[in-house]
Amino acid sequence: MAMAAIILRFITLILSGILAGSLFAIMIAFHTKSVSFHSYLVQQQNLIKAFNVLMPLIGLGVIILTLAAAFIQRGNKNVALSLTAAAILLVISGLITRFGNQPINAVVMTWSDHVVPKDWTILRDKWLTLHMVRTALSFLAFCIIGWSNLKGAAD
């Protein structure tokens, strides 16, 4: 395998690990229903400000790199198909983010701690459920990318 392909696959593995790991850490940090509205609001708004641009960019980068790695590995059908499957999982995760989590984020950013919205726990729980699904998809994609790197190196 050419050195450029090895470097591409290595970067893809690292970035997919960062993506999946970040989503997992967020899931652990926000997987509580016992926090007050004020605590949730501060935590969630800070998270949105910190990650609302960065995480989608990392996700898009990983999708592009994974597809590029699949194209480079097209001679190895198992690896190419695995990488394509990982990219599809990442696209689904991105769609969940764009059409599920981000609309909720937009609503949360309008909230203030002076008025407690009556539906805040419903939105919190929906956001968390969507987040758990996208975390699982991203983790599975990371595992597939890792496997394909091992498989490709063994071939």
C-alpha positions in Angstrom: 0.0 0.0 0.0 1.3 3.5 -0.9 2.4 5.7 1.9 -0.2 8.3 1.0 -3.0 5.7 1.5 -1.5 4.7 4.9 -1.4 8.3 6.0 -5.0 8.9 4.8 -6.3 5.9 6.6 -4.4 6.8 9.8 -5.8 10.4 9.8 -9.3 8.9 9.1 -8.9 6.6 12.1 -7.7 9.4 14.4 -10.5 11.8 13.4 -13.2 9.2 13.6 -11.9 8.3 17.1 -12.0 11.9 18.1 -15.6 12.2 16.8 -16.9 9.1 18.4 -15.0 9.8 21.7 -16.3 13.3 21.9 -19.9 12.2 21.3 -19.4 9.4 23.9 -18.0 11.9 26.5 -21.0 14.3 25.8 -23.4 11.4 26.3 -21.9 10.5 29.6 -21.8 14.1 30.8 -25.4 14.8 29.8 -27.0 11.4 30.7 -28.7 12.6 33.9 -32.2 13.6 34.5 -31.5 14.9 38.0 -30.0 18.3 37.2 -32.0 21.5 37.6 -33.2 23.5 34.6 -30.6 26.2 35.4 -27.7 23.6 35.5 -28.9 22.0 32.3 -29.3 25.3 30.5 -25.8 26.5 31.4 -24.2 23.2 30.5 -26.1 22.8 27.2 -25.7 26.3 26.0 -21.9 26.1 26.7 -21.7 22.8 24.8 -23.6 24.3 21.9 -21.3 27.3 21.7 -18.2 25.1 21.9 -19.2 22.4 19.5 -21.9 23.6 17.1 -19.4 24.4 14.4 -16.5 22.2 15.2 -18.2 18.9 15.5 -20.1 19.1 12.2 -16.8 20.1 10.5 -15.0 17.1 12.0 -17.9 14.8 11.0 -17.8 16.1 7.4 -14.1 15.7 7.3 -14.3 12.1 8.5 -17.0 11.3 5.9 -14.9 12.8 3.1 -11.7 11.1 4.2 -13.5 7.7 4.8 -14.9 7.8 1.2 -11.5 8.8 -0.1 -9.9 5.9 1.7 -12.7 3.6 0.3 -11.9 4.8 -3.2 -8.2 4.2 -2.7 -8.9 0.7 -1.4 -11.3 -0.2 -4.2 -9.0 -3.0 -5.2 -9.7 -4.7 -1.8 -13.5 -5.1 -2.0 -14.0 -6.0 1.7 -12.1 -3.0 2.9 -13.7 -0.7 0.4 -17.2 -1.9 1.2 -16.5 -1.6 5.0 -15.2 2.0 4.6 -18.2 2.8 2.5 -20.5 1.4 5.2 -18.7 3.4 7.8 -19.2 6.6 5.7 -22.9 5.8 5.4 -23.2 5.4 9.2 -21.4 8.8 9.6 -23.8 10.4 7.1 -26.8 9.1 9.0 -25.3 10.4 12.2 -24.8 13.8 10.5 -28.4 13.8 9.3 -29.6 13.1 12.9 -27.4 16.0 14.1 -28.6 18.4 11.4 -32.3 17.6 11.5 -32.7 16.4 15.1 -30.2 17.8 17.5 -29.5 21.2 15.9 -33.1 22.3 15.8 -33.3 21.5 19.5 -30.0 23.4 20.1 -31.5 26.4 18.3 -34.5 26.4 20.7 -32.2 25.9 23.8 -30.1 28.9 22.8 -33.3 31.1 23.0 -33.9 30.1 26.6 -32.9 32.1 29.6 -32.8 31.1 33.2 -35.5 33.6 34.1 -38.3 31.6 32.5 -38.4 27.8 32.7 -40.1 26.4 29.6 -42.7 23.9 30.5 -41.5 21.4 27.8 -37.8 21.6 28.6 -37.6 18.1 29.9 -39.3 16.7 26.7 -36.7 18.5 24.5 -33.9 17.5 26.8 -34.9 13.8 26.6 -35.5 14.0 22.8 -32.0 15.6 22.4 -30.4 12.9 24.5 -32.1 10.1 22.6 -31.0 11.5 19.3 -27.5 12.0 20.7 -27.3 8.4 21.9 -28.3 7.1 18.4 -25.7 9.3 16.7 -23.1 8.3 19.2 -23.8 4.6 18.6 -23.6 5.1 14.8 -20.3 7.1 15.1 -18.8 4.5 17.4 -19.8 1.7 15.0 -18.2 3.7 12.1 -15.1 4.1 14.2 -14.9 0.4 14.8 -15.4 -0.4 11.2 -12.7 2.1 10.2 -10.3 0.6 12.7 -11.1 -2.9 11.5 -10.5 -1.9 7.9 -7.2 -0.4 8.8 -6.2 -3.7 10.4 -7.6 -5.8 7.6 -6.0 -3.6 4.9 -2.6 -3.8 6.6 -2.9 -7.6 6.8 -3.7 -7.9 3.1 
